[in-house]
Structures are given as structure tokens and as C-alpha cells.
Amino acid sequence: SAVISQKPSRDICQRGTSLTIQCQVDSQVTMMFWYRQQPGQSLTLIATANQGSEATYESGFVIDKFPISRPNLTFSTLTVSNMSPEDSSIYLCSVDTGAPRSAFFGQGTRLTVV
Amino acid sequence: GQQLNQSPQSMFIQEGEDVSMNCTSSSIFNTWLWYKQDPGEGPVLLIALYKAGELTSNGRLTAQFGITRKDSFLNISASIPSDVGIYFCAGQSVNAGNMLTFGGGTRLMVKP
């Protein structure tokens, strides 16, 4: 397993501002992912955070809105840019530990945009 | 993209009863994962399944990887109030870069 720490755990932000969420893992992992969970919904993959290269974004998500950094194998950040109330969601960091394949999640960042 | 249909969406059960939920997909998965999410928390991995036909238990929880690799079920025996939460299935495919596809969730509510 992996221990994943996400910061902040929650925040209330003004529209038009940006928030950067940090994800720290207690061990080196190859694959890190960022998910969004809108209120009452399931999880949707935003992007795969690649170490040493640009993140791979899923359909409907773009780098200008959700820039991601992955400077090493234990850390990643997701920025939610130019926020609007529609961005109010839980944002979750996830890691895949490899063999055997399992995916673990941080506790999430609950974002409210007002 | 891949779709996972999870059912039921929600259920009330009496404490002590057994619970069953399942997920079906139009695509084959290499791995099935079952999670529980409590309010204000991230999903917690309950059971991971890696082979078609595999049956795995974790305490009162039992899950199976369907023979066709397109479905999985989770059973909870003798439910208790702390079983309340949202349960998600997730399928992982090597052909999709190992990304997870999630079901819509089953909200479990237990009557004390």
C-alpha cells in the first residue's frame, strides 16, 4: 500500500482565483493520477501526472485550466485555474503501486468556489 | 470510452442482513477493484481482483471477478451500521494505460 497526503483538505475560494493542491506519497511510485468528484457523483479522471514530461489529459480537461506538475516520483501538484462555481468538487490524488496493481487515494481536497 | 454500470444505486437494509452489489462492463478488464468512501474522505481500497473467476474475501466482504472479465460483484455479510457509505467498483485495463474506470457507486444505508 501507499500513504498519500493531500493538502489542503478543503478550501473556499473566490471565483477567478487559482488553487494549487499538493499530493505527497510516502514511497516512489511510477503512476500518479488526479481525479475530480463532483457532488454526489462518481470519480472522473482528469489526467495522468507523468514524471519528467507533460501530463496526459483526459477528454474534457485541458492544461490551461488544470496545470499539473510532477517534479519527482513522490510528489505532484494540481492547479485549478481561474475558478468558477462549477469547479466546486472534491479533487483526489491517486497512485498505482504496480505489482500487484492496486490504486490508492489521498483523502481528497474539497473545493468550494464562491 | 469504457462504461461501468453499477447497481443498485442505493439501498436501505436492516442491520444483520447481507448485501450484494455488482458492476458490469461492455469491455474486458484486467483488474477489478472495490472501494468504500465515507463522507469527507477519499476512497479506501477494500478488495482487489486480478484473475477471471477469482473469489476473494476481506472479513465480511467477498468479491468475485467474473469469468467473462466484464463483471464483478461485492457481497457484505451481516451488515452493521459502520458499513454505511458509498461503494465504488473500478476496472483497470492494460489497454487503457492502466487508468481506472469507475462505476457510479452504490450508496448503502443501514437501518439500526
Boltz contact constraints between the chains, C-beta under 6 A:
constraints:
  - contact:
      token1: [A, 42]
      token2: [B, 102]
      max_distance: 6.0
  - contact:
      token1: [A, 42]
      token2: [B, 104]
      max_distance: 6.0
  - contact:
      token1: [A, 42]
      token2: [B, 105]
      max_distance: 6.0
  - contact:
      token1: [A, 43]
      token2: [B, 102]
      max_distance: 6.0
  - contact:
      token1: [A, 45]
      token2: [B, 99]
      max_distance: 6.0
  - contact:
      token1: [A, 92]
      token2: [B, 42]
      max_distance: 6.0
  - contact:
      token1: [A, 100]
      token2: [B, 50]
      max_distance: 6.0
  - contact:
      token1: [A, 101]
      token2: [B, 31]
      max_distance: 6.0
  - contact:
      token1: [A, 102]
      token2: [B, 48]
      max_distance: 6.0
  - contact:
      token1: [A, 103]
      token2: [B, 100]
      max_distance: 6.0
  - contact:
      token1: [A, 105]
      token2: [B, 42]
      max_distance: 6.0
  - contact:
      token1: [A, 105]
      token2: [B, 43]
      max_distance: 6.0
  - contact:
      token1: [A, 106]
      token2: [B, 42]
      max_distance: 6.0
  - contact:
      token1: [A, 107]
      token2: [B, 41]
      max_distance: 6.0
  - contact:
      token1: [A, 107]
      token2: [B, 42]
      max_distance: 6.0
  - contact:
      token1: [A, 108]
      token2: [B, 42]
      max_distance: 6.0
